[in-house]
């Protein structure tokens, strides 16, 4: 785990050529928002039908992690900036930086959803979104999926790397 989330963008010395944020969005019972990918996207390792969590890839080295979080929430979940405070607690918790896949890092943040019903409606009504709502589950579900669910590989790698002492 790396400790500074803003210092590792595309480090050739580390062999890293991609990074982004991974959002662990939880409800009041610490269940995690699970999403399902709608399309394939080779550049970000997405496969249609796989489940995971909200992830957003950095487009340029000057984009901050907070900007990535805002963009991911808007693009994937359909939540606009002026709607944020009615759906989410304003505080995010940095949980570390982990290897997503070879040559790609994920800066992991926990975000508390204070209105899961409103969030689910936003996701379902976001026809331009990249994902579908797939439910609320415990974190370990992504490390050990059941019933034939296929978890996005990078997400599964990160979840398995988060130390048990800081897991949700």
HUZI-V622273 format. One record per run of one state. SS is the DSSP state (h for helix, s for strand, l for the rest). FROM is the first residue (numbers start at 1). LEN is the number of residues. If there is no record, write none. Layout:
ss:SS from:FROM len:LEN
ss:SS from:FROM len:LEN
This chain:
ss:l from:1 len:1
ss:s from:2 len:1
ss:l from:3 len:15
ss:s from:18 len:9
ss:l from:27 len:5
ss:s from:32 len:6
ss:l from:38 len:3
ss:s from:41 len:1
ss:h from:42 len:3
ss:l from:45 len:1
ss:s from:46 len:1
ss:l from:47 len:4
ss:s from:51 len:2
ss:l from:53 len:1
ss:s from:54 len:4
ss:l from:58 len:7
ss:h from:65 len:13
ss:l from:78 len:3
ss:h from:81 len:7
ss:s from:88 len:14
ss:l from:102 len:2
ss:s from:104 len:10
ss:l from:114 len:2
ss:h from:116 len:10
ss:l from:126 len:5
ss:s from:131 len:7
ss:l from:138 len:2
ss:h from:140 len:4
ss:l from:144 len:7
ss:s from:151 len:1
ss:l from:152 len:1
ss:h from:153 len:9
ss:l from:162 len:2
ss:h from:164 len:3
ss:l from:167 len:2
